[in-house]
Amino acid sequence: MSESPSTTSSQRFDVILIGGGIMSTTLGAILKELQPEWRIALFEKLDGAGQESSDPWNNAGTGHTAFCELNYTPRGTDGSISTAKACGIAEQFHVSRQLWSHWVREGTLGSPRTFINALPHISFVWGEKNCQYLRDRYEAMRAEPLFAHIEHSEDLDAIGEWAPLLSTGRAAEQPVAASKFEDGTDVDFGSVSRQLAGHLDSEGVELRYSHEVTGLSRGTDGRWDLKVKNTAGGEKFTASARFVFVGAGGGALSLLQSSGIEEIRGFGGFPVSGQFLRALDTSTAEQHHAKVYGLASVGAPPMSVPHLDTRFVEGRRSLMFGPYAGFSTNFLKSGSYFDLPFSVRGHNLLPMLRVGATNTSLVTYLLKEIAKTHKKKVEALRDFFPEAEADKWELITAGQRVQVMKKNEDGKGVLQFGTELIAAADGSIAGLLGASPGASTAPSIMFKLLERCFPGQIEAWKPHLEVMVPSYGRILNEDEKLLSEVTESTAEALQLDV
Ligand SMILES: Cc1cc2nc3c(=O)[nH]c(=O)nc-3n(C[C@H](O)[C@H](O)[C@H](O)COP(=O)(O)OP(=O)(O)OC[C@H]3O[C@@H](n4cnc5c(N)ncnc54)[C@H](O)[C@@H]3O)c2cc1C
């Protein structure tokens, strides 16, 4: 086999993971457990793991179980509420809970309190039409075993007992409604990423921080050659692998484009940045213990659903409200203004232009968001917390989300808000585009990747996968006994008993 002159034997791997966020570290930990003898390297351009979107201040930390996110239960054209998407997301979060429980038992992850906390999830709306929607959603949700324990109230005092900040100072005549799940969670995905990276290091994975992958190409031997630059020391070298995972978050699009694989043709990215208000006053934060999600404004992308939520970072409680959308052409918080223009190719120009032309409500929403002053931002907060005072909240910048723009069947373009797994037909390279529901579903996405990219090994891995995730390959909503066993055992392992 011919090797590029700069590739020494020490830079040849079975697997290379690009990026040190929740996705790469999850995949690395799964693979290391399944194939301990494989040589794995992880290249991360920053000086540590979990510092981009997976950092706890860069995302909302919601363990997305579809308990409170109203965009997962839309009303269909026939007037009925669809629970299909919500069920799919809840199933995926149960997979995450099982894998994290397994890793806590194995010592791969530390004490559950360092990364996950029990926290009620509440949906809250006002106005008669929205109250009717929530009432109908409650009926549809409680028919599903996954959501049978939902609680609902339209009484302001009762809602105030769930979340006092919502009711204090609110006009008694305003119609309001809330649905609640007591067993929601807040997750510090940065902590999970860092703990998994530490585990990989201890298991002999070559963890290289401050190493940026600047391009990749297919060698004549079928291996992938990666150009790597040490951003601290300046030296450049090539590393090669049989399989590459592009877990570079917002940096994934350009790396997948650089690989030249057919499957990335027609894809583009549209960056939307996020901002949150954070309460400066700890006594206000102490009065709220929930993630409260409302309805998105017209034209707003689903990930901009407003929420007033408790967060736990390094054991400290915070109260946040947002997100407010911003616009920057960066694809990563640590990226470059040239990310968007440099991502334009002949094959994605038309879909991107078409998305711009057909999403005027999104463009209008973004322009309005960018123009919002601090006073206007606090006005939006007062819809949830009527007594909020403007000078007791500070604005923080969260992470970048790169929404997927994709060529559809008619060759034109559509904007997508989900996560898209892109894999080469031969399974030698895969990457992730998009954002939502994101970090919460990382284990399910990585299992899907294994099935797609390692079809020859997956059958042999199955017994071990079932140890990691006892419900692997089964649908909990169709097996109430298994659902209850899995819920109880993970609540115990993750210390989530409420
Ligand atoms: C405002 C906001 C709110 C969100 N809220 C939630 C939520 O409540 N719940 C939820 O589940 N998800 C949420 N998400 C989504 C979630 O944060 C992401 O899906 C998840 O963190 C993505 O993980 P990742 O590993 O793919 O990317 P990242 O965490 O961004 O990691 C990618 C890594 O790759 C590195 N990298 C990039 N390019 C290169 C390169 N060329 N060479 C080497 N390294 C490179 C980056 O430095 C980075 O460390 C939210 C996202 C945002 C922005």
The ligand as a Gaussian input file, in Angstrom:
#p B3LYP/6-31G(d) Opt

LIG

0 1
 C      -28.886000      27.761000      21.173000
 C      -28.856000      26.265000      21.177000
 C      -29.676000      25.552000      22.043000
 C      -29.683000      24.140000      22.029000
 N      -30.431000      23.476000      22.946000
 C      -30.377000      22.115000      23.002000
 C      -31.076000      21.423000      24.020000
 O      -31.726000      22.037000      24.865000
 N      -31.010000      20.056000      24.041000
 C      -30.302000      19.362000      23.099000
 O      -30.302000      18.145000      23.151000
 N      -29.603000      20.003000      22.123000
 C      -29.617000      21.357000      22.067000
 N      -28.897000      22.030000      21.113000
 C      -28.175000      21.258000      20.097000
 C      -26.872000      20.697000      20.651000
 O      -26.154000      21.699000      21.308000
 C      -26.074000      20.125000      19.491000
 O      -26.872000      19.233000      18.736000
 C      -24.858000      19.321000      19.953000
 O      -24.146000      20.004000      20.951000
 C      -23.982000      19.063000      18.748000
 O      -22.866000      18.327000      19.174000
 P      -21.665000      18.087000      18.174000
 O      -20.721000      17.192000      18.868000
 O      -22.185000      17.681000      16.847000
 O      -21.071000      19.560000      17.926000
 P      -20.168000      20.492000      18.852000
 O      -20.450000      20.372000      20.285000
 O      -20.243000      21.856000      18.244000
 O      -18.737000      19.885000      18.625000
 C      -18.059000      19.979000      17.397000
 C      -16.581000      20.095000      17.710000
 O      -15.840000      20.002000      16.504000
 C      -14.757000      20.904000      16.581000
 N      -14.315000      21.187000      15.214000
 C      -14.990000      21.891000      14.256000
 N      -14.284000      21.915000      13.112000
 C      -13.150000      21.197000      13.350000
 C      -12.023000      20.864000      12.560000
 N      -11.926000      21.256000      11.286000
 N      -11.014000      20.137000      13.116000
 C      -11.101000      19.709000      14.420000
 N      -12.150000      20.007000      15.214000
 C      -13.168000      20.729000      14.675000
 C      -15.347000      22.102000      17.301000
 O      -14.333000      22.920000      17.881000
 C      -16.230000      21.436000      18.337000
 O      -15.577000      21.208000      19.561000
 C      -28.851000      23.433000      21.110000
 C      -28.010000      24.145000      20.246000
 C      -27.990000      25.539000      20.293000
 C      -27.043000      26.269000      19.399000

